Amino acid sequence: MKTKKTKKTKKTKKTTLTNHSEPMMDENTLEWIQDEDTEKLISALVGYARSLEIQVVELRCRVNRQMALSGQKIPFPEPYSDLYEAFDDYAAYPKFKHLFKLLE
């Protein structure tokens, strides 16, 4: 007696894959993210500029003290002079003006 073999079929689930692994964002959200990244960069650069400014002033004061102690004319009578740069003539300045408050 022969037994009849039945074909076993596997039921497969159809999975739809998309090319995007991240959620879709509208243009306003993308622009906001870019602005946020730009603000972080400018803020970091302003902070770094401020720390360099402080270092320059400290070095100038140190040089002034050493020169005065040796009886020589001090080279930096105004240690804070000529350190500042104005950025208000840039078109993007009004948008990021709040970030430059640290340098005032």
C-alpha positions, 0 to 999 in steps of 0.5 A: 500500500502506497501512501500519498505524500502531500505537499506542505506549503509554507505560508510566508508573511510579506514584509514591506521594507522602506528605504528610510530607517528614520522617521520622516521630517518636514522641511520646517523640522529639518531647518530647525535642526540645522539652525540648532546645529548652527547655534551650537557651533557658533556658541562653541566658537564664541566660548572659545574666543572668550577663553582666548581673550581672557588668556591674552589679557592675562598674558598682557598683564603678566608682561606689564608687571614684569616690565614694570618690575624691571623699570621698563615701559609697559607695552600694554597700557590698556590690556583689553584694547584691540581685542574685539571684532565687530560682527554686526555687518554680517547678514546672519548677525541679527539671527544669532546676536543673542549668542554674541552677548558673551563677547560684550 
